[in-house]
């Protein structure tokens, strides 16, 4: 599944409405259990504590269950470490994983 982190948070925040038919926990579980997950726009969020906790819950749950995950961001390695935290970034390096930088010009500007 491909999803932006902004969309994940919008869905999570919609569960705060008492009329919601989904819970925050069920959505987190959904993203933790997907066979393969690509999360785009990491770093675009507002970096609130809630967003950090939600992202950690999803990524750590996927890590613990050996689920492949790709994060897409325009952040450099320093800013990515600041946004995700050392615990999550370290998990991406285990089992021959890693953080890979592709530093080419945006195709949108051509």
RAMO-V308523 format. One record per residue. N is the residue number from 0. RES is the residue in one small letter. SS is DSSP state (~ for helix, > for strand, _ for the rest). D_CENTER is the distance of its C-alpha to the mean C-alpha in Angstrom with 2 decimals. Layout:
BEGIN
N|RES|SS|D_CENTER / N|RES|SS|D_CENTER
END
This chain:
BEGIN
0|x|_|12.12 / 1|x|>|10.71 / 2|x|>|8.95 / 3|x|>|7.96 / 4|x|~|5.73 / 5|x|~|9.38 / 6|x|~|10.57 / 7|x|~|8.48 / 8|x|~|9.91 / 9|x|~|13.19 / 10|x|~|13.57 / 11|x|~|12.97 / 12|x|~|15.43 / 13|x|~|17.82 / 14|x|_|18.32 / 15|x|_|19.97 / 16|x|_|22.87 / 17|x|_|25.53 / 18|x|_|26.24 / 19|x|_|22.81 / 20|x|_|23.22 / 21|x|_|19.77 / 22|x|_|18.56 / 23|x|~|15.36 / 24|x|~|15.71 / 25|x|~|16.25 / 26|x|~|13.12 / 27|x|~|10.96 / 28|x|~|13.32 / 29|x|~|12.99 / 30|x|~|9.33 / 31|x|~|10.23 / 32|x|~|13.33 / 33|x|_|12.73 / 34|x|_|14.64 / 35|x|>|12.38 / 36|x|>|8.94 / 37|x|>|7.93 / 38|x|>|5.06 / 39|x|>|7.34 / 40|x|>|8.36 / 41|x|>|6.20 / 42|x|_|9.24 / 43|x|_|10.92 / 44|x|_|10.38 / 45|x|_|13.34 / 46|x|_|12.06 / 47|x|_|13.78 / 48|x|~|14.03 / 49|x|~|12.84 / 50|x|~|9.45 / 51|x|~|9.26 / 52|x|~|10.62 / 53|x|~|8.50 / 54|x|~|5.17 / 55|x|~|7.84 / 56|x|~|9.43 / 57|x|~|7.03 / 58|x|~|6.45 / 59|x|~|10.07 / 60|x|~|11.39 / 61|x|~|10.42 / 62|x|~|11.95 / 63|x|~|14.94 / 64|x|_|15.55 / 65|x|_|15.38 / 66|x|_|12.96 / 67|x|>|12.08 / 68|x|>|8.60 / 69|x|>|8.37 / 70|x|>|6.20 / 71|x|>|8.59 / 72|x|>|9.82 / 73|x|_|13.34 / 74|x|_|13.17 / 75|x|_|15.71 / 76|x|~|15.34 / 77|x|~|16.79 / 78|x|~|14.56 / 79|x|~|11.36 / 80|x|~|13.00 / 81|x|~|13.89 / 82|x|~|10.55 / 83|x|~|8.68 / 84|x|_|12.08 / 85|x|~|14.33 / 86|x|~|13.66 / 87|x|~|10.13 / 88|x|~|11.40 / 89|x|~|14.51 / 90|x|~|13.02 / 91|x|~|11.98 / 92|x|~|15.68 / 93|x|~|17.20 / 94|x|~|19.12 / 95|x|~|19.49 / 96|x|_|15.85 / 97|x|_|14.96 / 98|x|_|13.66 / 99|x|_|15.63 / 100|x|_|16.75 / 101|x|_|18.32 / 102|x|_|20.40 / 103|x|_|22.39 / 104|x|_|23.45 / 105|x|_|21.66 / 106|x|~|23.33 / 107|x|~|23.41 / 108|x|~|25.93 / 109|x|_|28.37
END
